[in-house]
Each structure stands twice: as C-alpha cells, then as structure tokens.
Amino acid sequence: MSRSRLVTRARTEQAGSSTAEFAVLLPVLVLLMAAVLACGTAGLTAVQLEQGARAAARELARGEGDDVVRAAGKEPVWSETTVELRHSAGQAAAHLTTTIEVPLIGVRVMTLEAEASARTEAVHD
C-alpha cells in the first residue's frame, strides 16, 4: 500500500471516530446546558418573586383592593404566579408561589415561594 493511501485511510478513520465521540457527548452537553439555564431561570424567578411579594404587601398595607394588590404582585414575575393575601393585627402579608420549567426540555422541576409583610398604614381623615 502506498504511503498516501495509508495517510488518507487514517484521516478517514479519525473523522469517523470524531463523529462518534460527538454523538456520544451531544446529549450530555444538551443536559448540561439545560441545567445551567434552569439554575439561571430559578435565580431570576426567585428575585422576581421577592419583588412581587414586597410590592403586593406594600399595596395591601396601603389599603388597596385585592385586584390591585394581586396585579402588583404578579407584575414583576413573568411566569404563572399564585398570590395569597393575609391581614392580621396591624400587618399585611403576601405569599407568592410559582413553578419553574427546565428550558429546552419543558419539565416542571421546582416550586418557588416568596413572602413579604408590611405594617398597615393608619387612615387619617
């Protein structure tokens, strides 16, 4: 066999093994990317939930109606959110809950919650 033919054959076999290695690693890389995106999404959503809970508690403490308070709580959060409101002696509290989906896969994996409270404001006539 000539030297040029051996070199060509070796290159062809290397190209085939590179393709096989890529095919084996591709699912792992996709799962790793999905995990990174899920962690980023969870962090961003947690911050948004905290902002929404603070906004809802503040509006509730000011004496706004439930519809206004729920809208204020859901405004910073881009995902589907449940808002629960509580009144007690001199305190107003808001509890927000949402579920996180893993990007690229669409599997719901995590439920995040945030709660905030504020003192109710006295009404002056």
LINTAVEN-V127255 format. One record per residue. RES is the residue in one small letter. PHI is phi in degrees with one decimal (* if undefined). Layout:
# LINTAVEN-V127255
RES_PHI / RES_PHI
This chain:
# LINTAVEN-V127255
m_* / s_-77.2 / r_-62.6 / s_-64.4 / r_-68.9 / l_-65.5 / v_-63.4 / t_-62.6 / r_-65.2 / a_-64.7 / r_-65.3 / t_-63.7 / e_-66.8 / q_-66.4 / a_-63.9 / g_-66.5 / s_-71.7 / s_-63.9 / t_-64.5 / a_-65.7 / e_-63.3 / f_-64.1 / a_-64.6 / v_-75.2 / l_-82.1 / l_-56.9 / p_-60.9 / v_-65.0 / l_-64.8 / v_-65.1 / l_-65.5 / l_-63.5 / m_-63.6 / a_-63.8 / a_-65.9 / v_-63.6 / l_-64.6 / a_-65.1 / c_-64.7 / g_-63.9 / t_-63.6 / a_-63.6 / g_-64.0 / l_-63.5 / t_-67.1 / a_-62.3 / v_-64.9 / q_-63.0 / l_-62.8 / e_-61.0 / q_-62.7 / g_-64.7 / a_-64.6 / r_-63.7 / a_-64.3 / a_-66.2 / a_-63.3 / r_-63.4 / e_-65.8 / l_-64.7 / a_-66.5 / r_-76.7 / g_93.7 / e_-69.9 / g_-70.6 / d_-59.5 / d_-63.0 / v_-65.5 / v_-65.2 / r_-63.0 / a_-64.7 / a_-65.8 / g_-71.9 / k_-85.7 / e_-56.9 / p_-74.7 / v_-96.6 / w_-89.0 / s_-102.0 / e_-65.6 / t_-130.7 / t_-103.1 / v_-117.5 / e_-113.2 / l_-118.4 / r_-136.8 / h_-116.6 / s_-140.2 / a_-57.5 / g_75.3 / q_-128.3 / a_-124.4 / a_-132.2 / a_-127.1 / h_-124.0 / l_-111.8 / t_-135.8 / t_-148.5 / t_-115.1 / i_-99.7 / e_-105.5 / v_-77.2 / p_-62.0 / l_75.6 / i_-113.1 / g_80.1 / v_-95.7 / r_-78.8 / v_-120.7 / m_-147.8 / t_-111.8 / l_-110.0 / e_-134.2 / a_-144.8 / e_-138.8 / a_-143.4 / s_-137.4 / a_-148.6 / r_-73.0 / t_-71.3 / e_-86.8 / a_-75.7 / v_-89.4 / h_-105.3 / d_-95.3
